[in-house]
Amino acid sequence: MKRKLRINGHSHLLPYPEEIPQFMKDKGIFWVDKDRKFMLQKDWSRPVTDSSFFLDEKLAWMERFKIDHAVVLNLSQLYGNGLRVEEMKQALRFQNDFNAKIQRENPSKFTCGFVVHPGFVRGACWEIERCVEELGMQLLCLPTHYMDTIGTWRCIFDEENEPIFELANKYNLAVEIHPYDGEKFIKLENTSWRFHLIWMLAQCADAYHFLTLNGYQDKYPNMRTCFAHGGQLAQINLGRRIQGFDGRPDLFEGKHHPRKAVGHKNIFFDTLVHDTGGLQLLIKNQTSKQVLMGLDDPYPLGEMESAQQSSYPGKILDLAIERNIITEDERDAIWEDNVIQWLCGDDEAAKQRLINRILS
């Protein structure tokens, strides 16, 4: 009998300070101070709250919690919104080359994502081709919202971005949708961490709204989309969207009914919903098959070890078993099969290659 794997489908990794090119600091795009205490941008800084933001410490952390493999997303600070085109291209290229190197040098431990800026669709398509064909990457990371070339903020599932989804479909890519930059277009004071605690969930729900209204889960059958943080607001919001669609058909001409997307095999959600009530609703809506483990480590909103929260990585699933929300088999699938299904789809050879890589 093969050993059960524990794969974390939502992880983040910072470059060591010396790995970040000087131009990133000179232009105020992104850097880490030499004492590894802060990540910084021109008018922004955030404390590095855990040493496992960095590679060697991350590997030790994974070992300690028996995590076999992690899916590393891009850094949210590197979506490139509001940067000049050349700076944006260089910054995203640095991020993608860094993630490719991590995957190449640690194939048993990491599958890494790459990021593109949808505001420049042709350039985005070239970068997808480069990352897939030259760097061997299979996970496309996209923001829920982005700034277009004339400074308008748009949802990622805008019809203008269909060339990106066509390529994702052609290459059988997994896609991760993650919120960020809300404070740049939601006109409220940035206080009490409101953009992380409230608006990020609304951003994900908005992206889910447009993915499903456009029927992209069927239009692009080889593209599998996972929403960060359990797409939590989208779960409690379903009934309202269904009633709205039925009640104002004039606003949804040519669009797809929200019901058609519920539990769809190409739409996944991670487990990072913070309590079993949220997890129960997610599973009730979407079935456990569409849910995959996401720790969002090592951020303070991730499922980390914490005395205050009496928490540890994987605790929510252990509690869900205790409370009869899921079975042990479902827990094992959330940790392994469902993550692999999202990453590889129905490509059995790709699944086997991934498993072999992890076990090697």
C-alpha positions as CSV (number, residue, x, y, z in Angstrom):
1,M,0.0,0.0,0.0
2,K,1.5,3.4,-1.0
3,R,2.1,5.9,1.7
4,K,-0.4,8.7,2.1
5,L,1.1,12.1,1.1
6,R,0.6,15.4,2.8
7,I,0.7,18.2,0.1
8,N,0.1,21.8,1.1
9,G,-1.7,23.5,-1.8
10,H,-1.1,27.1,-0.7
11,S,2.3,28.2,0.5
12,H,4.6,31.3,0.1
13,L,8.3,31.7,0.0
14,L,10.5,34.8,0.2
15,P,13.9,35.1,-1.5
16,Y,16.8,35.7,0.8
17,P,17.7,39.4,0.8
18,E,20.8,38.8,-1.3
19,E,18.8,37.0,-4.0
20,I,16.7,40.0,-4.8
21,P,18.2,42.1,-7.6
22,Q,19.3,45.7,-6.7
23,F,16.9,47.3,-9.2
24,M,14.0,46.0,-7.2
25,K,15.1,48.0,-4.2
26,D,16.3,51.0,-6.2
27,K,12.9,51.3,-7.8
28,G,11.0,50.6,-4.5
29,I,9.3,47.6,-6.0
30,F,10.1,44.9,-3.4
31,W,13.0,43.9,-1.1
32,V,13.8,42.3,2.2
33,D,16.1,44.0,4.7
34,K,19.4,42.3,5.4
35,D,18.4,41.2,9.0
36,R,15.4,39.4,7.4
37,K,13.0,41.3,9.8
38,F,10.9,43.1,7.2
39,M,9.6,42.8,3.6
40,L,9.4,46.3,2.0
41,Q,8.1,48.4,-0.8
42,K,8.4,52.1,-1.4
43,D,5.7,53.2,1.0
44,W,5.0,49.9,2.7
45,S,6.6,47.4,5.0
46,R,5.4,44.3,6.8
47,P,7.2,42.2,9.5
48,V,8.6,38.8,8.5
49,T,6.6,37.0,11.2
50,D,8.2,33.5,10.8
51,S,11.6,32.2,9.7
52,S,10.0,29.7,7.4
53,F,9.4,32.5,4.9
54,F,12.9,31.4,3.7
55,L,13.9,28.2,2.0
56,D,16.1,26.3,4.5
57,E,13.8,27.2,7.3
58,K,10.7,26.3,5.3
59,L,12.2,22.9,4.6
60,A,12.9,22.3,8.3
61,W,9.3,23.5,9.1
62,M,7.9,21.1,6.5
63,E,9.9,18.3,8.0
64,R,8.7,19.1,11.5
65,F,5.0,18.9,10.5
66,K,5.4,16.0,8.1
67,I,4.5,18.0,5.0
68,D,5.8,16.1,2.0
69,H,5.4,18.8,-0.6
70,A,4.2,22.4,-1.0
71,V,2.7,24.4,-3.8
72,V,4.4,27.8,-3.7
73,L,2.4,30.7,-5.1
74,N,3.9,34.0,-6.2
75,L,4.3,36.8,-3.7
76,S,1.2,39.0,-3.6
77,Q,3.5,42.1,-3.7
78,L,4.7,41.1,-7.1
79,Y,1.5,41.3,-9.2
80,G,3.0,44.4,-10.7
81,N,-0.1,46.7,-10.5
82,G,0.7,50.3,-11.0
83,L,4.3,49.7,-12.1
84,R,5.8,51.1,-15.4
85,V,5.7,48.4,-18.1
86,E,9.4,47.7,-18.1
87,E,9.7,47.5,-14.3
88,M,6.6,45.3,-14.1
89,K,8.1,42.9,-16.7
90,Q,11.5,42.7,-14.9
91,A,9.9,42.2,-11.5
92,L,7.5,39.4,-12.6
93,R,10.3,37.8,-14.6
94,F,12.5,37.8,-11.4
95,Q,9.6,36.2,-9.4
96,N,9.0,33.5,-12.1
97,D,12.7,32.7,-12.5
98,F,13.1,32.5,-8.7
99,N,10.1,30.1,-8.3
100,A,11.4,28.0,-11.3
101,K,14.8,27.7,-9.6
102,I,13.2,26.6,-6.3
103,Q,11.2,23.9,-8.1
104,R,14.1,22.8,-10.2
105,E,16.5,22.5,-7.2
106,N,13.9,21.0,-4.8
107,P,11.7,18.9,-7.1
108,S,10.5,16.5,-4.3
109,K,9.6,19.4,-2.1
110,F,8.0,22.1,-4.2
111,T,5.7,22.8,-7.1
112,C,5.9,26.5,-7.9
113,G,3.6,28.9,-9.7
114,F,4.3,31.7,-12.1
115,V,2.6,35.1,-12.4
116,V,1.6,37.3,-15.4
117,H,0.1,40.8,-15.6
118,P,-3.3,40.5,-17.5
119,G,-3.2,44.3,-18.3
120,F,-0.8,43.4,-21.1
121,V,-2.4,40.3,-22.6
122,R,0.1,39.7,-25.4
123,G,3.1,40.0,-23.0
124,A,1.3,37.8,-20.5
125,C,0.8,35.1,-23.2
126,W,4.5,35.1,-24.1
127,E,5.4,34.8,-20.4
128,I,3.0,31.8,-20.0
129,E,4.7,30.1,-23.0
130,R,8.2,30.8,-21.6
131,C,7.3,29.5,-18.1
132,V,5.6,26.4,-19.4
133,E,7.9,25.5,-22.3
134,E,11.2,26.7,-21.0
135,L,10.9,26.5,-17.2
136,G,8.5,23.5,-16.9
137,M,6.0,25.2,-14.7
138,Q,2.3,24.1,-14.6
139,L,0.6,26.5,-12.2
140,L,-0.5,30.0,-13.3
141,C,-1.0,32.5,-10.5
142,L,-3.4,35.4,-11.1
143,P,-4.8,38.2,-8.9
144,T,-8.5,38.6,-8.4
145,H,-8.2,42.2,-9.8
146,Y,-5.7,44.1,-11.8
147,M,-5.1,47.6,-13.2
148,D,-5.4,47.9,-17.0
149,T,-3.3,50.1,-19.2
150,I,-5.5,53.1,-18.7
151,G,-5.6,52.8,-14.9
152,T,-9.0,51.1,-14.6
153,W,-9.3,48.2,-12.1
154,R,-10.9,45.0,-13.6
155,C,-11.8,41.6,-12.5
156,I,-9.4,38.8,-13.7
157,F,-12.3,37.0,-15.4
158,D,-12.9,39.9,-17.8
159,E,-13.6,38.7,-21.3
160,E,-10.5,40.6,-22.5
161,N,-8.4,38.0,-20.8
162,E,-9.7,35.0,-22.7
163,P,-6.4,34.6,-24.6
164,I,-4.8,33.8,-21.2
165,F,-7.4,31.2,-20.4
166,E,-7.1,29.7,-23.9
167,L,-3.4,29.1,-23.3
168,A,-4.1,27.7,-19.8
169,N,-6.5,25.3,-21.5
170,K,-4.0,24.4,-24.2
171,Y,-1.3,23.7,-21.6
172,N,-3.6,21.9,-19.1
173,L,-2.7,24.4,-16.4
174,A,-3.8,24.7,-12.8
175,V,-4.7,28.3,-12.0
176,E,-4.6,30.0,-8.5
177,I,-6.8,33.1,-7.9
178,H,-5.5,35.1,-4.9
179,P,-6.7,38.6,-3.7
180,Y,-4.5,41.6,-3.2
181,D,-4.2,45.4,-3.7
182,G,-7.8,46.0,-2.5
183,E,-6.7,49.3,-0.8
184,K,-5.7,50.7,-4.2
185,F,-9.2,50.7,-5.6
186,I,-11.6,50.4,-2.6
187,K,-11.9,53.9,-1.3
188,L,-11.6,53.3,2.4
189,E,-9.0,54.1,4.9
190,N,-6.5,51.3,5.4
191,T,-7.1,50.6,9.1
192,S,-7.7,47.6,11.4
193,W,-6.4,45.2,8.7
194,R,-9.7,45.6,6.9
195,F,-8.4,44.8,3.4
196,H,-7.0,41.4,4.6
197,L,-9.8,40.4,6.9
198,I,-12.9,41.6,5.0
199,W,-12.2,42.8,1.5
200,M,-9.9,40.0,0.4
201,L,-12.8,37.6,0.8
202,A,-15.0,39.9,-1.2
203,Q,-12.4,40.1,-4.0
204,C,-12.4,36.3,-4.3
205,A,-16.2,36.2,-4.3
206,D,-16.2,38.8,-7.1
207,A,-13.8,36.8,-9.2
208,Y,-15.8,33.6,-8.6
209,H,-18.9,35.6,-9.7
210,F,-17.4,36.4,-13.1
211,L,-15.7,33.0,-13.7
212,T,-19.0,31.3,-13.3
213,L,-21.2,33.9,-15.1
214,N,-18.9,33.5,-18.1
215,G,-19.0,29.7,-17.8
216,Y,-15.2,29.4,-18.1
217,Q,-15.2,26.2,-16.1
218,D,-16.9,24.6,-19.1
219,K,-15.5,26.8,-21.9
220,Y,-11.9,25.9,-20.9
221,P,-12.2,22.2,-19.8
222,N,-8.4,21.7,-19.2
223,M,-8.1,24.7,-16.9
224,R,-8.7,24.1,-13.2
225,T,-9.1,27.1,-11.0
226,C,-8.5,27.2,-7.2
227,F,-9.7,30.1,-5.1
228,A,-7.6,31.1,-2.1
229,H,-9.0,31.2,1.4
230,G,-11.8,28.8,0.6
231,G,-13.5,31.4,-1.6
232,Q,-15.2,31.9,1.7
233,L,-17.6,34.7,1.0
234,A,-18.6,33.0,-2.3
235,Q,-19.9,30.1,-0.2
236,I,-22.3,32.1,1.9
237,N,-23.2,34.3,-1.0
238,L,-24.5,31.6,-3.4
239,G,-28.2,32.0,-2.6
240,R,-28.1,35.7,-3.1
241,R,-26.4,35.3,-6.5
242,I,-28.9,32.7,-7.6
243,Q,-31.9,34.8,-6.6
244,G,-30.4,37.9,-8.3
245,F,-29.8,36.0,-11.5
246,D,-33.4,34.7,-11.5
247,G,-34.9,38.0,-10.3
248,R,-33.1,40.3,-12.8
249,P,-32.6,38.3,-16.0
250,D,-32.2,41.6,-17.9
251,L,-28.8,42.1,-16.2
252,F,-27.5,38.6,-17.1
253,E,-28.3,38.1,-20.8
254,G,-26.1,35.5,-22.3
255,K,-24.6,34.6,-18.9
256,H,-24.5,31.2,-17.2
257,H,-26.6,30.4,-14.2
258,P,-24.6,30.3,-10.9
259,R,-26.1,26.9,-10.0
260,K,-24.2,25.3,-13.0
261,A,-20.9,26.0,-11.4
262,V,-21.6,24.6,-7.9
263,G,-19.5,21.5,-7.2
264,H,-18.0,21.7,-10.7
265,K,-14.9,19.5,-11.2
266,N,-12.8,22.4,-12.5
267,I,-13.3,24.7,-9.6
268,F,-11.4,24.1,-6.3
269,F,-11.1,25.9,-3.0
270,D,-8.5,25.6,-0.3
271,T,-9.2,24.8,3.4
272,L,-8.1,28.1,4.8
273,V,-11.5,29.2,6.3
274,H,-10.3,29.4,9.9
275,D,-13.1,27.4,11.6
276,T,-15.1,24.2,11.0
277,G,-18.4,26.0,10.4
278,G,-16.9,27.7,7.4
279,L,-15.4,24.4,6.2
280,Q,-18.7,22.6,6.7
281,L,-20.5,25.1,4.4
282,L,-17.7,24.9,1.8
283,I,-18.0,21.1,1.7
284,K,-21.8,21.1,1.7
285,N,-21.8,23.5,-1.3
286,Q,-18.9,22.2,-3.3
287,T,-18.4,18.6,-2.1
288,S,-15.1,17.5,-0.4
289,K,-13.7,16.5,-3.8
290,Q,-13.3,20.2,-4.7
291,V,-11.5,21.1,-1.5
292,L,-7.7,21.0,-1.1
293,M,-5.3,21.6,1.7
294,G,-4.1,25.2,1.9
295,L,-2.1,26.4,4.9
296,D,-1.2,29.8,3.5
297,D,2.0,29.5,5.5
298,P,3.9,31.2,6.9
299,Y,1.6,34.3,7.1
300,P,-0.1,35.1,10.5
301,L,-3.5,34.4,8.8
302,G,-2.2,30.9,7.7
303,E,-2.8,27.7,9.6
304,M,0.5,27.8,11.6
305,E,1.4,26.6,15.1
306,S,0.0,29.1,17.6
307,A,-0.4,28.8,21.3
308,Q,-3.1,31.5,21.4
309,Q,-5.1,29.7,18.7
310,S,-4.1,26.3,20.0
311,S,-3.4,25.7,16.3
312,Y,-1.1,23.6,14.1
313,P,-0.9,22.9,10.4
314,G,-3.8,20.6,9.5
315,K,-5.8,21.2,12.7
316,I,-9.0,22.2,10.9
317,L,-9.2,18.8,9.2
318,D,-8.6,16.9,12.4
319,L,-11.4,18.9,14.1
320,A,-13.6,18.3,11.1
321,I,-13.2,14.6,11.5
322,E,-14.0,14.9,15.3
323,R,-17.2,16.8,14.4
324,N,-18.2,14.3,11.7
325,I,-17.9,16.9,8.9
326,I,-15.6,14.7,6.9
327,T,-14.4,11.1,7.0
328,E,-10.7,10.0,7.3
329,D,-10.7,9.1,3.6
330,E,-11.9,12.6,2.7
331,R,-9.3,14.1,4.9
332,D,-6.6,12.1,3.1
333,A,-7.9,13.1,-0.3
334,I,-7.9,16.8,0.7
335,W,-4.2,16.4,1.7
336,E,-3.3,14.5,-1.5
337,D,-5.6,13.4,-4.3
338,N,-7.5,16.7,-4.6
339,V,-4.3,18.8,-4.7
340,I,-2.9,16.4,-7.4
341,Q,-6.2,16.6,-9.3
342,W,-6.1,20.4,-9.3
343,L,-2.5,20.4,-10.4
344,C,-2.7,17.7,-13.1
345,G,-6.4,17.3,-14.1
346,D,-7.1,14.1,-15.8
347,D,-3.6,13.7,-17.2
348,E,-2.7,10.4,-15.5
349,A,0.9,10.4,-16.7
350,A,1.4,13.9,-15.2
351,K,-0.1,12.7,-11.9
352,Q,2.3,9.8,-11.8
353,R,5.3,12.1,-12.6
354,L,4.3,14.4,-9.7
355,I,4.0,11.5,-7.3
356,N,7.3,10.0,-8.4
357,R,8.9,13.5,-8.0
358,I,7.6,13.8,-4.4
359,L,8.7,10.3,-3.4
360,S,12.1,10.4,-5.1
